[in-house]
Amino acid sequence: MEEIRAEFSKIYDTYNGKIYRFIYLKVESREVAEDLASEVFLSVWEAYKKSQKQIQNIQAYLYQIARNAVSDHHGSKKIRTVSVEEHADIPNREDPVEEQAMISLEIERIRGVLKELNNDYQDLIIWKYLDELSYPEIAQITGKTEDTVRVGVHRAMQALKTKLTA
């Protein structure tokens, strides 16, 4: 059992930040993202304990569980608009305050526009540009071909750019 815990600990350390960020960009608050990320890892831990050798691609499995958790959350709650103040990060003391404020506002603007896209486009943008996953990795997660993923990423970025310039 200790070996399984050590293996899962490495998986958690590798993917916790990515799964949290993926969820956070799709829900209304940090607290909800933390709760859902915890639920994801608890669910995956239970499955991993029982059959770690049967999970062929842990990254794809984690993202599928995360997608389901977000979907379930949105199905059970009404989505609310979130203010910039609620998610403003503490400014870096090395950066001028005004510059940090502008960056925070731009991040919130992009985050808001990203939420206007359909879930598939959101996922593709997050995986490709934030999590820096390759097309083959995204194809494994989605169960689609690499060519379909490439086209989807291109279309998602076009949709994001269109909404940002509107």
Rosetta blueprint (number, residue, H / E / L):
1 M L
2 E H
3 E H
4 I H
5 R H
6 A H
7 E H
8 F H
9 S H
10 K H
11 I H
12 Y H
13 D H
14 T H
15 Y H
16 N H
17 G H
18 K H
19 I H
20 Y H
21 R H
22 F H
23 I H
24 Y H
25 L L
26 K L
27 V L
28 E L
29 S L
30 R H
31 E H
32 V H
33 A H
34 E H
35 D H
36 L H
37 A H
38 S H
39 E H
40 V H
41 F H
42 L H
43 S H
44 V H
45 W H
46 E H
47 A H
48 Y H
49 K H
50 K H
51 S H
52 Q H
53 K H
54 Q H
55 I L
56 Q L
57 N L
58 I H
59 Q H
60 A H
61 Y H
62 L H
63 Y H
64 Q H
65 I H
66 A H
67 R H
68 N H
69 A H
70 V H
71 S H
72 D H
73 H H
74 H H
75 G H
76 S H
77 K L
78 K L
79 I L
80 R L
81 T L
82 V L
83 S L
84 V H
85 E H
86 E H
87 H H
88 A L
89 D L
90 I L
91 P L
92 N L
93 R L
94 E L
95 D L
96 P L
97 V H
98 E H
99 E H
100 Q H
101 A H
102 M H
103 I H
104 S H
105 L H
106 E H
107 I H
108 E H
109 R H
110 I H
111 R H
112 G H
113 V H
114 L H
115 K H
116 E H
117 L L
118 N L
119 N H
120 D H
121 Y H
122 Q H
123 D H
124 L H
125 I H
126 I H
127 W H
128 K H
129 Y H
130 L H
131 D L
132 E L
133 L L
134 S L
135 Y H
136 P H
137 E H
138 I H
139 A H
140 Q H
141 I H
142 T H
143 G L
144 K L
145 T L
146 E H
147 D H
148 T H
149 V H
150 R H
151 V H
152 G H
153 V H
154 H H
155 R H
156 A H
157 M H
158 Q H
159 A H
160 L H
161 K H
162 T H
163 K H
164 L H
165 T H
166 A L
